[in-house]
Amino acid sequence: MDEWVAMLREARRQIRMPRRRLAEMAGVSVQTVKSYELGLRRPSRSLLIAILDVLEVDRRLRNEILLGAGFAPDGELLGPSNADYMYTLEEAAALMEGLPWPSHLNSELMEVVAANTLVQRLWGVDLQHEFTGAVDRNLMNFATDTRFADQVKNWDATTTVAIGVLKGHHRGPVTLPESATAYLSAVLERVFGGDPKYVRRLLHLWERVPPRIPKVRWFYPVDWEHPAAGEMHFHVSVAMADEPGGLMFHDWIPADAATWTGLNSLRELPSNGCPTSGDRPAPFRVGRRQ
């Protein structure tokens, strides 16, 4: 017997609904419900959905049953009814500015499209006045620009993450020396023009790192050496902000008490041209190409 049949039957039993009641509410006969639950007949998608609507099973189980019966899942149709379920760029920037840890918003190709004050202080940048182009803001630049690469103590681990993201991109892997798009070609040209010692290490890793399998939430570690705050350790959490737009939050969660202390010291430092806590960084517009 197919597994989805057992799941359908168990879903009704879990809420102690008689077959007759389910049949009445779904607009089918009792014999029809029984035949589905015993695997004697295969329902149409519309009739199966009518039954699932009455059972009010959770989205995960609903889609498992639909897939098991040979139908496409309808998770999108079951999403929240509010049209603003996903974050806009401005909403994401406002949310991140209120967080107690460094945070930035990335495009699907690792371009930083918005960043809070704290992450800019950690990186030692002012994104309102520098790194204003799309290519400039791609996180791959961290790999070979000594301004950043020298501060990343676990360089191999973080660069491996970046390579895996590019090689696992859903529109096709990025190949060397050419890229699938003019934008990524420009990014890689910039990266390969960086410090030779880091370029050699990157090319070595590129041959060995497999594509990253996309997930809605994932993590990577960053060990960062700040000239004033000292060594800091983060567990970066990546989560979806706007799926259609390919935007994802990168939250640098401190991994120990010393890192929290270091962040507090960064808040007290003079801005030196970086935004102060009262000046919300303007988000960088997605799709801008320079």
N, C-alpha and C positions, 0 to 999 in steps of 0.2 A: 504494500500500500504506500502511495506517495506520502512524503512527510507533511506536505501542506494540508493534506486531508486530516491527519491527526491533529495538527495545530488548529484547524478550523473547528473540529469537534471539541477539543479541549477548551477553546476560547468560550464556547457556549456553556460548557459545564462549569467553568470557573465562576461565571456569574449566575449559575443555577437558573438559567432561562430554559423553560420547556421548548421543545421543538415546535409545538403548535404556536406558542407565542412569537417565536422568531419568524415562523412562516407568515403569520398574520401581519407582522410589522414590516416584513420585507416584500410582501405582496406576492408570495409564491405558495405552493402547496406544501403540506407537511411531508408528503412523499418525496418532493423535490429536495427538501433539506436533508432528509434521511439518506437519499441516494448520493448526495454530495459528501456527507459525512462518512459514508461507508466506501467511498471511492468507486461507486457503481456508475456514476455519470460525471462528466466534466462540465462545469457551468460556463456560461458565457461571461465575459468580463463584466457586463452591466449587472447581471444577476448576482455575481460574486460580490461586487461592490455594494449592492443593495443589502446583502447579508452582513458584510463587514461594517457598513454604516450603522446597522441596528446593534451589532455587538460592541461598537465603539472601542475596538482594540487599539492599542497604541500604534504609532506610526511604524515603528520597527517591525512589529509582528504583522501588521497589515501588509507591508511591502514584502515580507518573507512569504506570506501566503500567496500574494499576487504573483510573485516571481516563480514560486513553486508550481503554480497552476499554469504557468506559461505566458503570463501577462506582464506588461511593463508596470513598474511601481508608480504610484501617484503621490510621492512624498511632497512634491511642490504644491499640489492641490491641497494638501493637508497642512501647509504652513500657516503661520499666524495671518490673520486677515488684515492687519495693519500694513499699509503700503510702505511705511518707512521702517520696515523690519531690518533692512541693511543700513549701515552707516553711510552718510555722505562724507565727503572729504572734510568739510568744515566741522561736522559733528565729531568725527574721529579726532581731529586736531584739538578740539575743546576737551574731549574726554581725556586724552593723553596728558594734557597740560595739568590736569588735576591729580594725576597719579603720583605716588611717592617714590617711584623708581623711574629710571630712564626708559623711554618708549619712543618708537617710531613706526610709521606706516609705510609699507613697501608695496610696490606693484608686483605682479607675478614674475617679473624679470629682475627683481631685487633692486629696483630703483626707489630711493627714499623720497616719498612724496610729501611727507609731513613728519616733524620730529618735535618732541617737547624740549623745554629749556634744559632740563637735567641731562638728557642724552647729548645735547650740544655742548654742555659744559664738560661732560665726560670725554667727548671726542676732541674738545678744544676747537670747535668750529662755530661760525655764525652763519647759518644758512640763509639769512636774509641778505647777506652781502658777499658770500663766497659759495662756491660749489652751486651756482645757480642754474647750470645747464643739466639736461637730462643725463647725459653721459657722465658728467661730473658726479652725479648723485648715485650712481650705481655702486652697490656695496662690493662688487668685485674689485673696485679700486683699492679697498682696504688691503687686498692681498699683496700689492707690489708698491704702493705709495708708502715710503718710510715714515711719513708723518703719522700713519696709523699702524702699519705693519710692525713697526718697532715696539709698539705698545701692546700688541696681542701676544701674550705669553704662550698660548696654545695655538699658534699659527696654523699648524698642519690640520688640527681638528676643525677649526672654523673655515679654513679654505676648502677642506673636503666637503663641508656642508654646501658652500656656494657652488662648487663644481657639480655636486650631485643634483642641485636644483636646476641648473642649466641643462645638464645632460638628461634630466627627466622631464623636461618641459613638455606639456601636453600637445604642443603644436609641432613637435619634432625636436630631436636632440640637437644641440649646438656642436658643430664639428670644427676642428682646427685644420688649417689656418683660417678657412672661411667660415662665416656664420650664415644662418638662414635669412637674416634680415640685415638691412643697412645699419640699424640702430645697434644691434649686438656686434656687428663688425667694428663699429666705432668704439664700443666699450672695450672689446678685446684689444684693439689697436692701442688704446690708452693703457690698458693693463700691461701689455707686453712692452710698453715704453717705460715701465717703471724700473725699480732697482733690479739689476741683473741677477743678484743672488736669489731674490724672491721669485723672479720670473723662472729661473731654472727649477726651483722647488715646485712651482705651480705646474710646469709642464710635466714634471715627474709624477705628480699626483694625478694629473689629468688622465694619464694612461691607466691608472689603477682604480680610480674611484668609479663605482657603478652609479647608474641613475638613481635618484631618490624617488621612492614611490610616494606620490602625493597623499597626504592625509589632511583632514580638516583642522587638526591641531597636532603640533609636534614641537620638539625642543632641541636646543643645542647649547653647549657650554661655551662661555667666553671668559678667559682670564685676562684681565686688563691691567696694565701698569700705568697709573696716572702720575705725572711728575710731582704733583703736590699731595694727592690723596693716597698715593702708594698703590700696592697690588690689591686688586679687587676681583672677586669671583662672582659670576652671574650664571643663572640657569635661565636662558632666554626661552620664553614661551611664545609660540607663533600660533595665531588663531585668526579665523576668517572675520573680516570686517564688512566686505562687500563682495560676495561671490561673483555676480555678473561682471563687476568691474575689476576682479582679480586683486583686490586690496586686502592686505593682511597686517594685523597688529604684531609687532615684535616687542614684547615686554621683557626688559632686562631685570629679572627678579634676583635680588641679592641672595647669595648662597650661604652667607655667614654673617655674624655680627660685625666683624671688622669691615665688611663691605658696606653695611648700613652706616657705620661710623664714617667711612670715607665719603659716602654720598652726602651726609650731613655737612661735612667740611666743604664739599663743593658748593653747597647752597650758600655758604658764608663767604666764598671767595669773591673778590671784585670781578665784575663781568668782563673787563678787558675787551670790550667790543662785542661780547656775546650777549644775547638777550637776557634781561633780568627777569625775575619771577613774575613781574607785573606786566611784561611785554610778551603776549602770546605770539609765537612764531607763526608767520603766515604760511599756510600750506602751499606746497608746490603743486602746480596744476598737472594732473594726469594727462598724458598725451602730448605734453609740450616736448618738442624736439629741437635742439639747438646744435 
